[in-house]
Each structure stands twice: as C-alpha cells, then as structure tokens.
Amino acid sequence: MSGFGDGHSLRGQVAVVTGGNQGIGAAIATGFAGVGASIVIAARTEESLSEMAQRLNDFGADCLPVQCDVTDERSVAVLGESVLKRFSRVDVVVANAGVAGPTALMHTISYEQWRECMAIDLDGVFLTFRQFIPHMLERGRGCLIAISSMTGKRPLYGRTPYATAKMGVIGLVRTLAHELGPSGIRVNAICPGAVDGPRIEAVIERQAAIQGVSIEAARAQLIGPSALKRLVAPEEVAAACVFIASPAAASITGEDLNVTAGVVMY
C-alpha cells in the first residue's frame, strides 16, 4: 500500500479523514493506512462508509468508521468523542468533506444553494478543526490539513460559491497556523486541481451546459492550462497529504500546496 520511505512513516499515529468514504477522501485514507496510521473515516452516508472501512480493514489497517455531518456541531462533537474513546489520541485531521456546489451564474443562484456550499466546504472545516484543537493543544503537537482547491486561487466560470468557500479555507489555514504554531501544531491546505473521477466528469458536463459548448471543449478548458496536460490522480492528492503529515514536513505550516498538474503555480 505504501510507496514511501521511513521519513513518511506514521506508524502508531491516528489520522481522521472527513469525507473519507469516496473519491479523494478514500484515497487519502488509504494513503495514511499505507504508512501505518490508524484511520478514522467520517461521512454522512452509512453504507459507503461501511464499505470503505471494510476495504481498509481488509488491507490490514485499523479503521474506525463514524457517521458524521460536518455541518452539524453536535455530530462533529460525537465524531471527536468516538475517536478519543477508541484511540485516546489524534495526530492528524484532514478536513476533506465537501461539495462541488452549483454551476450557474451567481445572480441565478439561490441563497439556499450558496449557504449549503459555504456550510459544507468552509464551515465544515471550521467545525472539524475546532473539535480536535483542544486535544492537540494538550499534547503540544498535531497536524491539521484542509482540502482547498486551485479554484480558491483562480476563477472558474459559474462556480462562485465554491471558489469563495475554497479561498476562505486558505485564509482560515494561514491564520490558524499563526495561532497554533507556538503550541507545536501545524496547519496546511492542499489545493488539488481537476481530479480524475466521477465528480469532475459531472463538473465538466455542467460547465459545458452553462457555457453552451461541447463536453470535449469543456474538458479541454480544464486540461489545456495544465503543464502536464492531464488530470490529477486522487492518489497524488493523498501522497501530498501523507507528506505534509509526516516528519519530513516538520517545518511546513501555513502553506497551500498545489497538486494541479501545473495549472496553478502560485
């Protein structure tokens, strides 16, 4: 499961991954399992959560699945309680749970659509991190990772709520890194580009519809600016998370690390 050396080993540590039941989150959970960490995966959908936990257990990982809605304060509190009851420690928290939000011109988006995207993609990071910070402060160590997006750094037509939330995540991470640094806690963001999988295919279809272009043209808009001329693999995002959480990244905090195949270089 692991292609990393000892410098990336997290054996004996506990990593929490929200939205760990599918897509990028599933890849991240698998990546942490591959370097020896015990895994907690959290998601709203119980069936897919159980399936992913079984996959990780079959790989030999110690995995705890917890049903959780990151927009609900009490639900996140139950997640925190469940983790500490089972493992008595938390070393890494990856706030990955998110939604793509609507693809539409901003003046046509309902307030409900706007708020849903903000609640999951930004408030969910706040609630998740806030839950585990007191424990990390007690231990004098910890690593918090938020999954932002290259869309938090550059425009994407028709994706105003998503771009706003993901840029907010970067602001949260930079400020929190300053707050928690003296206590030995590192805070970073990963900014993926267009990640291969069903979710990006749905985004491409919606982009084509709103712009009145073909699906092939919409796909080319995403891949064309890439220096590597391809989409990003979920496992590449996972590898970045494992690196950021590892001893090899001990001096890295407050960063927003691009994993975009060269679309964004700032």
Secondary structure, DSSP 4 states (H G I P E B T S, - for coil): -----GGG--TT-EEEEETTTSHHHHHHHHHHHHTT-EEEEEES-HHHHHHHHHHHHHTT--EEEEE--TT-HHHHHHHHHHHHHHHS---EEEE--------S-GGGS-HHHHHHHHIIIIIHHHHHHHHHHHHHHHHT-EEEEEE--GGGTS--TT-HHHHHHHHHHHHHHHHHHHHHGGGTEEEEEEEE-SBSSHHHHHHHHHHHHHHT--HHHHHHHHHTT-TTSSPBPHHHHHHHHHHHHSGGGTT--S-EEEESTTS---
